[in-house]
């Protein structure tokens, strides 16, 4: 079971399509989206944080017994 997406990952999903035309290299693309995220207004960040909370609630309802357990190397 995958973890619910956090605010930045939701932002990345939205911006990835817009910037993919300009940056074909995934590393450069993610770097640019990271810079954009740091420069975003608090209102935009709050919007994505609300979306993230909704994702968490849906995930919790669909997987009530889920507990994140990272694999150790």
C-alpha positions in Angstrom: 0.0 0.0 0.0 1.4 3.4 -1.0 1.5 6.3 1.4 -0.8 9.3 0.9 0.8 12.2 -1.0 2.1 15.1 0.9 1.5 18.8 -0.1 4.7 19.1 -2.1 4.1 15.8 -4.0 0.6 17.1 -5.0 2.2 20.4 -6.1 4.8 18.4 -8.1 2.0 16.5 -9.9 0.3 19.7 -10.9 3.4 21.5 -12.0 5.2 18.6 -13.7 2.9 18.7 -16.7 3.4 22.5 -17.1 7.2 22.3 -16.9 7.8 19.0 -18.8 7.8 20.9 -22.1 10.7 23.1 -20.9 12.7 20.6 -18.9 13.0 17.1 -20.4 15.6 15.9 -17.8 13.6 14.7 -14.7 16.3 15.8 -12.3 16.2 19.4 -13.7 12.5 19.3 -13.7 12.2 18.3 -10.0 14.8 20.9 -9.1 12.9 23.6 -10.8 9.6 22.5 -9.2 11.4 22.5 -5.8 12.5 26.1 -6.4 9.0 27.1 -7.4 7.6 25.5 -4.2 9.9 27.5 -2.0 8.9 30.7 -3.7 5.1 30.0 -3.5 2.8 32.2 -1.4 1.5 30.8 1.9 -2.0 30.7 0.4 -0.9 28.4 -2.4 1.0 26.2 0.1 -2.0 26.1 2.3 -4.2 25.0 -0.6 -2.0 22.0 -1.2 -1.8 21.2 2.5 -5.6 21.0 2.6 -5.5 18.7 -0.4 -2.9 16.6 1.4 -5.2 16.3 4.5 -8.1 15.2 2.3 -5.8 12.5 0.7 -4.8 11.3 4.2 -8.4 11.0 5.3 -9.4 9.1 2.2 -6.3 6.8 2.7 -7.3 6.3 6.3 -10.8 5.3 5.4 -9.7 2.9 2.6 -6.9 1.4 4.7 -7.9 1.6 8.4 -5.2 -0.8 9.6 -2.4 0.8 7.6 0.8 1.7 9.4 3.9 3.0 7.7 6.8 0.6 8.2 9.9 1.5 6.2 12.0 -1.3 5.0 15.5 -1.4 6.6 18.5 -2.1 4.5 
